[in-house]
Amino acid sequence: MSGVVFVPWINFGQWDLTRKRLMLALAIPGLVVMTVIAFVYFYKVQSTTFCWWCKHMDCIPVHVPD
């Protein structure tokens, strides 16, 4: 998704330009939302019980002060 946003592109006609602008309009908010969700899960959600494989992802205990 970030490739659509950050990589320059060449246009091959009006339809291609319209399609790429539409993809760009969808990719930017999607990328922002995914970044926010990643930060929230990384800094606020410290539970490893909501999936069976999450215990392998969190090997360093983090204690966030309340």
Biopython code that builds the backbone (N, CA, C, O; Angstrom):
import numpy as np
from Bio.PDB.StructureBuilder import StructureBuilder

atoms = [
    (1, "MET", "N", (0.822, -1.188, 0.000)),
    (1, "MET", "CA", (0.000, 0.000, 0.000)),
    (1, "MET", "C", (0.869, 1.256, 0.000)),
    (1, "MET", "O", (0.526, 2.252, -0.636)),
    (2, "SER", "N", (1.969, 1.209, 0.698)),
    (2, "SER", "CA", (2.832, 2.387, 0.703)),
    (2, "SER", "C", (3.536, 2.572, -0.636)),
    (2, "SER", "O", (3.955, 3.682, -0.964)),
    (3, "GLY", "N", (3.671, 1.504, -1.410)),
    (3, "GLY", "CA", (4.250, 1.634, -2.733)),
    (3, "GLY", "C", (3.397, 2.499, -3.645)),
    (3, "GLY", "O", (3.925, 3.240, -4.474)),
    (4, "VAL", "N", (2.090, 2.409, -3.498)),
    (4, "VAL", "CA", (1.186, 3.245, -4.295)),
    (4, "VAL", "C", (1.366, 4.709, -3.931)),
    (4, "VAL", "O", (1.263, 5.582, -4.792)),
    (5, "VAL", "N", (1.632, 4.980, -2.676)),
    (5, "VAL", "CA", (1.738, 6.356, -2.200)),
    (5, "VAL", "C", (3.096, 6.958, -2.526)),
    (5, "VAL", "O", (3.168, 8.101, -2.977)),
    (6, "PHE", "N", (4.168, 6.216, -2.307)),
    (6, "PHE", "CA", (5.501, 6.807, -2.354)),
    (6, "PHE", "C", (6.264, 6.610, -3.666)),
    (6, "PHE", "O", (7.223, 7.337, -3.928)),
    (7, "VAL", "N", (5.866, 5.660, -4.480)),
    (7, "VAL", "CA", (6.587, 5.405, -5.722)),
    (7, "VAL", "C", (5.966, 6.227, -6.853)),
    (7, "VAL", "O", (4.754, 6.166, -7.059)),
    (8, "PRO", "N", (6.761, 6.979, -7.575)),
    (8, "PRO", "CA", (6.194, 7.736, -8.700)),
    (8, "PRO", "C", (5.741, 6.783, -9.804)),
    (8, "PRO", "O", (6.272, 5.681, -9.942)),
    (9, "TRP", "N", (4.763, 7.216, -10.582)),
    (9, "TRP", "CA", (4.226, 6.343, -11.602)),
    (9, "TRP", "C", (4.098, 7.062, -12.934)),
    (9, "TRP", "O", (4.019, 8.288, -13.010)),
    (10, "ILE", "N", (4.080, 6.244, -13.983)),
    (10, "ILE", "CA", (3.943, 6.725, -15.353)),
    (10, "ILE", "C", (2.517, 6.448, -15.788)),
    (10, "ILE", "O", (1.969, 5.388, -15.485)),
    (11, "ASN", "N", (1.913, 7.387, -16.491)),
    (11, "ASN", "CA", (0.540, 7.227, -16.949)),
    (11, "ASN", "C", (0.501, 6.735, -18.383)),
    (11, "ASN", "O", (1.291, 7.169, -19.221)),
    (12, "PHE", "N", (-0.422, 5.826, -18.659)),
    (12, "PHE", "CA", (-0.620, 5.288, -19.992)),
    (12, "PHE", "C", (-2.029, 5.623, -20.481)),
    (12, "PHE", "O", (-2.756, 4.739, -20.934)),
    (13, "GLY", "N", (-2.406, 6.866, -20.392)),
    (13, "GLY", "CA", (-3.728, 7.270, -20.857)),
    (13, "GLY", "C", (-4.579, 7.811, -19.729)),
    (13, "GLY", "O", (-4.193, 7.772, -18.560)),
    (14, "GLN", "N", (-5.730, 8.310, -20.095)),
    (14, "GLN", "CA", (-6.622, 8.944, -19.118)),
    (14, "GLN", "C", (-7.200, 7.927, -18.130)),
    (14, "GLN", "O", (-7.280, 8.210, -16.935)),
    (15, "TRP", "N", (-7.603, 6.745, -18.615)),
    (15, "TRP", "CA", (-8.166, 5.734, -17.715)),
    (15, "TRP", "C", (-7.120, 5.281, -16.698)),
    (15, "TRP", "O", (-7.443, 5.097, -15.524)),
    (16, "ASP", "N", (-5.890, 5.102, -17.126)),
    (16, "ASP", "CA", (-4.832, 4.693, -16.217)),
    (16, "ASP", "C", (-4.570, 5.762, -15.169)),
    (16, "ASP", "O", (-4.367, 5.438, -13.999)),
    (17, "LEU", "N", (-4.571, 7.026, -15.564)),
    (17, "LEU", "CA", (-4.385, 8.120, -14.617)),
    (17, "LEU", "C", (-5.519, 8.162, -13.595)),
    (17, "LEU", "O", (-5.274, 8.351, -12.404)),
    (18, "THR", "N", (-6.756, 7.986, -14.053)),
    (18, "THR", "CA", (-7.912, 7.981, -13.148)),
    (18, "THR", "C", (-7.836, 6.814, -12.178)),
    (18, "THR", "O", (-8.093, 6.972, -10.985)),
    (19, "ARG", "N", (-7.485, 5.650, -12.689)),
    (19, "ARG", "CA", (-7.378, 4.462, -11.830)),
    (19, "ARG", "C", (-6.302, 4.642, -10.770)),
    (19, "ARG", "O", (-6.504, 4.269, -9.615)),
    (20, "LYS", "N", (-5.164, 5.207, -11.146)),
    (20, "LYS", "CA", (-4.075, 5.401, -10.190)),
    (20, "LYS", "C", (-4.410, 6.475, -9.162)),
    (20, "LYS", "O", (-4.016, 6.367, -8.001)),
    (21, "ARG", "N", (-5.127, 7.498, -9.576)),
    (21, "ARG", "CA", (-5.555, 8.509, -8.602)),
    (21, "ARG", "C", (-6.562, 7.932, -7.619)),
    (21, "ARG", "O", (-6.540, 8.282, -6.439)),
    (22, "LEU", "N", (-7.440, 7.058, -8.084)),
    (22, "LEU", "CA", (-8.395, 6.400, -7.192)),
    (22, "LEU", "C", (-7.673, 5.494, -6.202)),
    (22, "LEU", "O", (-7.989, 5.489, -5.013)),
    (23, "MET", "N", (-6.703, 4.730, -6.698)),
    (23, "MET", "CA", (-5.920, 3.884, -5.793)),
    (23, "MET", "C", (-5.161, 4.725, -4.773)),
    (23, "MET", "O", (-5.050, 4.335, -3.611)),
    (24, "LEU", "N", (-4.641, 5.867, -5.192)),
    (24, "LEU", "CA", (-3.929, 6.754, -4.284)),
    (24, "LEU", "C", (-4.875, 7.314, -3.225)),
    (24, "LEU", "O", (-4.513, 7.417, -2.053)),
    (25, "ALA", "N", (-6.092, 7.675, -3.645)),
    (25, "ALA", "CA", (-7.072, 8.209, -2.702)),
    (25, "ALA", "C", (-7.503, 7.163, -1.682)),
    (25, "ALA", "O", (-7.875, 7.516, -0.563)),
    (26, "LEU", "N", (-7.462, 5.904, -2.037)),
    (26, "LEU", "CA", (-7.799, 4.836, -1.097)),
    (26, "LEU", "C", (-6.593, 4.395, -0.271)),
    (26, "LEU", "O", (-6.747, 3.979, 0.877)),
    (27, "ALA", "N", (-5.406, 4.481, -0.840)),
    (27, "ALA", "CA", (-4.215, 3.976, -0.162)),
    (27, "ALA", "C", (-3.744, 4.904, 0.955)),
    (27, "ALA", "O", (-3.283, 4.428, 1.992)),
    (28, "ILE", "N", (-3.849, 6.205, 0.763)),
    (28, "ILE", "CA", (-3.357, 7.138, 1.796)),
    (28, "ILE", "C", (-4.139, 6.993, 3.099)),
    (28, "ILE", "O", (-3.516, 6.824, 4.147)),
    (29, "PRO", "N", (-5.478, 7.050, 3.086)),
    (29, "PRO", "CA", (-6.181, 6.839, 4.361)),
    (29, "PRO", "C", (-5.966, 5.434, 4.920)),
    (29, "PRO", "O", (-5.881, 5.259, 6.136)),
    (30, "GLY", "N", (-5.879, 4.440, 4.052)),
    (30, "GLY", "CA", (-5.624, 3.084, 4.529)),
    (30, "GLY", "C", (-4.285, 2.960, 5.213)),
    (30, "GLY", "O", (-4.167, 2.289, 6.239)),
    (31, "LEU", "N", (-3.281, 3.595, 4.660)),
    (31, "LEU", "CA", (-1.947, 3.570, 5.259)),
    (31, "LEU", "C", (-1.921, 4.297, 6.599)),
    (31, "LEU", "O", (-1.271, 3.844, 7.541)),
    (32, "VAL", "N", (-2.617, 5.408, 6.686)),
    (32, "VAL", "CA", (-2.706, 6.149, 7.953)),
    (32, "VAL", "C", (-3.410, 5.311, 9.004)),
    (32, "VAL", "O", (-2.951, 5.241, 10.144)),
    (33, "VAL", "N", (-4.521, 4.672, 8.641)),
    (33, "VAL", "CA", (-5.272, 3.844, 9.587)),
    (33, "VAL", "C", (-4.433, 2.661, 10.050)),
    (33, "VAL", "O", (-4.411, 2.352, 11.242)),
    (34, "MET", "N", (-3.748, 2.000, 9.137)),
    (34, "MET", "CA", (-2.915, 0.861, 9.531)),
    (34, "MET", "C", (-1.771, 1.289, 10.439)),
    (34, "MET", "O", (-1.415, 0.550, 11.357)),
    (35, "THR", "N", (-1.185, 2.460, 10.208)),
    (35, "THR", "CA", (-0.107, 2.960, 11.063)),
    (35, "THR", "C", (-0.623, 3.266, 12.462)),
    (35, "THR", "O", (0.027, 2.925, 13.449)),
    (36, "VAL", "N", (-1.777, 3.902, 12.556)),
    (36, "VAL", "CA", (-2.363, 4.212, 13.867)),
    (36, "VAL", "C", (-2.688, 2.931, 14.617)),
    (36, "VAL", "O", (-2.398, 2.823, 15.808)),
    (37, "ILE", "N", (-3.288, 1.957, 13.938)),
    (37, "ILE", "CA", (-3.620, 0.682, 14.585)),
    (37, "ILE", "C", (-2.349, -0.020, 15.061)),
    (37, "ILE", "O", (-2.332, -0.589, 16.153)),
    (38, "ALA", "N", (-1.297, 0.014, 14.263)),
    (38, "ALA", "CA", (-0.035, -0.621, 14.664)),
    (38, "ALA", "C", (0.545, 0.045, 15.911)),
    (38, "ALA", "O", (1.017, -0.645, 16.814)),
    (39, "PHE", "N", (0.515, 1.381, 15.972)),
    (39, "PHE", "CA", (1.025, 2.074, 17.156)),
    (39, "PHE", "C", (0.183, 1.783, 18.388)),
    (39, "PHE", "O", (0.723, 1.589, 19.478)),
    (40, "VAL", "N", (-1.131, 1.751, 18.226)),
    (40, "VAL", "CA", (-2.006, 1.464, 19.368)),
    (40, "VAL", "C", (-1.745, 0.064, 19.886)),
    (40, "VAL", "O", (-1.611, -0.131, 21.094)),
    (41, "TYR", "N", (-1.671, -0.915, 18.994)),
    (41, "TYR", "CA", (-1.413, -2.276, 19.447)),
    (41, "TYR", "C", (-0.020, -2.413, 20.045)),
    (41, "TYR", "O", (0.165, -3.176, 20.993)),
    (42, "PHE", "N", (0.939, -1.711, 19.528)),
    (42, "PHE", "CA", (2.297, -1.828, 20.042)),
    (42, "PHE", "C", (2.451, -1.196, 21.416)),
    (42, "PHE", "O", (3.134, -1.746, 22.280)),
    (43, "TYR", "N", (1.816, -0.037, 21.626)),
    (43, "TYR", "CA", (2.020, 0.686, 22.882)),
    (43, "TYR", "C", (0.937, 0.476, 23.923)),
    (43, "TYR", "O", (1.216, 0.603, 25.115)),
    (44, "LYS", "N", (-0.289, 0.158, 23.521)),
    (44, "LYS", "CA", (-1.367, 0.054, 24.494)),
    (44, "LYS", "C", (-1.807, -1.372, 24.782)),
    (44, "LYS", "O", (-2.112, -1.697, 25.929)),
    (45, "VAL", "N", (-1.845, -2.213, 23.791)),
    (45, "VAL", "CA", (-2.323, -3.585, 23.966)),
    (45, "VAL", "C", (-1.116, -4.465, 24.252)),
    (45, "VAL", "O", (-0.297, -4.716, 23.368)),
    (46, "GLN", "N", (-1.012, -4.922, 25.459)),
    (46, "GLN", "CA", (0.111, -5.772, 25.846)),
    (46, "GLN", "C", (-0.348, -7.194, 26.151)),
    (46, "GLN", "O", (0.419, -7.991, 26.691)),
    (47, "SER", "N", (-1.578, -7.513, 25.813)),
    (47, "SER", "CA", (-2.104, -8.844, 26.062)),
    (47, "SER", "C", (-1.701, -9.779, 24.930)),
    (47, "SER", "O", (-1.759, -9.416, 23.755)),
    (48, "THR", "N", (-1.299, -10.967, 25.297)),
    (48, "THR", "CA", (-0.961, -11.970, 24.292)),
    (48, "THR", "C", (-1.955, -13.116, 24.317)),
    (48, "THR", "O", (-1.644, -14.208, 23.843)),
    (49, "THR", "N", (-3.139, -12.892, 24.859)),
    (49, "THR", "CA", (-4.110, -13.975, 25.007)),
    (49, "THR", "C", (-5.184, -13.973, 23.934)),
    (49, "THR", "O", (-6.015, -14.882, 23.920)),
    (50, "PHE", "N", (-5.210, -12.990, 23.029)),
    (50, "PHE", "CA", (-6.296, -12.956, 22.058)),
    (50, "PHE", "C", (-6.008, -13.782, 20.807)),
    (50, "PHE", "O", (-6.865, -13.864, 19.927)),
    (51, "CYS", "N", (-4.848, -14.387, 20.702)),
    (51, "CYS", "CA", (-4.586, -15.338, 19.619)),
    (51, "CYS", "C", (-3.593, -16.384, 20.121)),
    (51, "CYS", "O", (-2.822, -16.126, 21.045)),
    (52, "TRP", "N", (-3.620, -17.561, 19.507)),
    (52, "TRP", "CA", (-2.790, -18.662, 20.013)),
    (52, "TRP", "C", (-1.308, -18.483, 19.701)),
    (52, "TRP", "O", (-0.473, -19.050, 20.405)),
    (53, "TRP", "N", (-0.954, -17.723, 18.683)),
    (53, "TRP", "CA", (0.453, -17.552, 18.311)),
    (53, "TRP", "C", (1.049, -16.249, 18.832)),
    (53, "TRP", "O", (2.232, -15.993, 18.612)),
    (54, "CYS", "N", (0.264, -15.417, 19.516)),
    (54, "CYS", "CA", (0.759, -14.122, 19.986)),
    (54, "CYS", "C", (1.813, -14.250, 21.085)),
    (54, "CYS", "O", (2.612, -13.334, 21.282)),
    (55, "LYS", "N", (1.824, -15.358, 21.792)),
    (55, "LYS", "CA", (2.824, -15.516, 22.851)),
    (55, "LYS", "C", (4.238, -15.559, 22.276)),
    (55, "LYS", "O", (5.203, -15.276, 22.986)),
    (56, "HIS", "N", (4.368, -15.907, 21.007)),
    (56, "HIS", "CA", (5.685, -15.942, 20.368)),
    (56, "HIS", "C", (6.142, -14.553, 19.926)),
    (56, "HIS", "O", (7.328, -14.349, 19.665)),
    (57, "MET", "N", (5.228, -13.607, 19.840)),
    (57, "MET", "CA", (5.562, -12.272, 19.369)),
    (57, "MET", "C", (6.016, -11.351, 20.504)),
    (57, "MET", "O", (6.674, -10.341, 20.252)),
    (58, "ASP", "N", (5.678, -11.684, 21.728)),
    (58, "ASP", "CA", (5.970, -10.815, 22.861)),
    (58, "ASP", "C", (6.888, -11.547, 23.831)),
    (58, "ASP", "O", (6.419, -12.178, 24.779)),
    (59, "CYS", "N", (8.173, -11.465, 23.599)),
    (59, "CYS", "CA", (9.113, -12.192, 24.446)),
    (59, "CYS", "C", (9.721, -11.291, 25.524)),
    (59, "CYS", "O", (10.349, -11.798, 26.453)),
    (60, "ILE", "N", (9.554, -9.985, 25.426)),
    (60, "ILE", "CA", (10.094, -9.073, 26.416)),
    (60, "ILE", "C", (8.923, -8.464, 27.184)),
    (60, "ILE", "O", (8.082, -7.792, 26.587)),
    (61, "PRO", "N", (8.854, -8.689, 28.498)),
    (61, "PRO", "CA", (7.736, -8.122, 29.263)),
    (61, "PRO", "C", (7.837, -6.594, 29.333)),
    (61, "PRO", "O", (8.884, -6.042, 29.673)),
    (62, "VAL", "N", (6.760, -5.947, 29.014)),
    (62, "VAL", "CA", (6.712, -4.483, 29.036)),
    (62, "VAL", "C", (5.704, -4.073, 30.101)),
    (62, "VAL", "O", (4.557, -4.519, 30.079)),
    (63, "HIS", "N", (6.126, -3.234, 31.024)),
    (63, "HIS", "CA", (5.238, -2.767, 32.069)),
    (63, "HIS", "C", (4.980, -1.284, 31.831)),
    (63, "HIS", "O", (5.857, -0.443, 32.033)),
    (64, "VAL", "N", (3.761, -0.984, 31.399)),
    (64, "VAL", "CA", (3.376, 0.393, 31.119)),
    (64, "VAL", "C", (2.781, 0.972, 32.395)),
    (64, "VAL", "O", (1.841, 0.404, 32.949)),
    (65, "PRO", "N", (3.323, 2.110, 32.874)),
    (65, "PRO", "CA", (2.753, 2.701, 34.094)),
    (65, "PRO", "C", (1.339, 3.195, 33.829)),
    (65, "PRO", "O", (1.047, 3.738, 32.763)),
    (66, "ASP", "N", (0.470, 3.003, 34.803)),
    (66, "ASP", "CA", (-0.937, 3.458, 34.670)),
    (66, "ASP", "C", (-1.089, 4.924, 34.895)),
    (66, "ASP", "O", (-2.200, 5.449, 34.817)),
]
sb = StructureBuilder()
sb.init_structure("model")
sb.init_model(0)
sb.init_chain("A")
sb.init_seg("    ")
for serial, (resi, resn, name, xyz) in enumerate(atoms, 1):
    if name == "N":
        sb.init_residue(resn, " ", resi, " ")
    sb.init_atom(name, np.array(xyz, "f"), 0.0, 1.0, " ", f" {name:<3s}", serial, name[0])
structure = sb.get_structure()
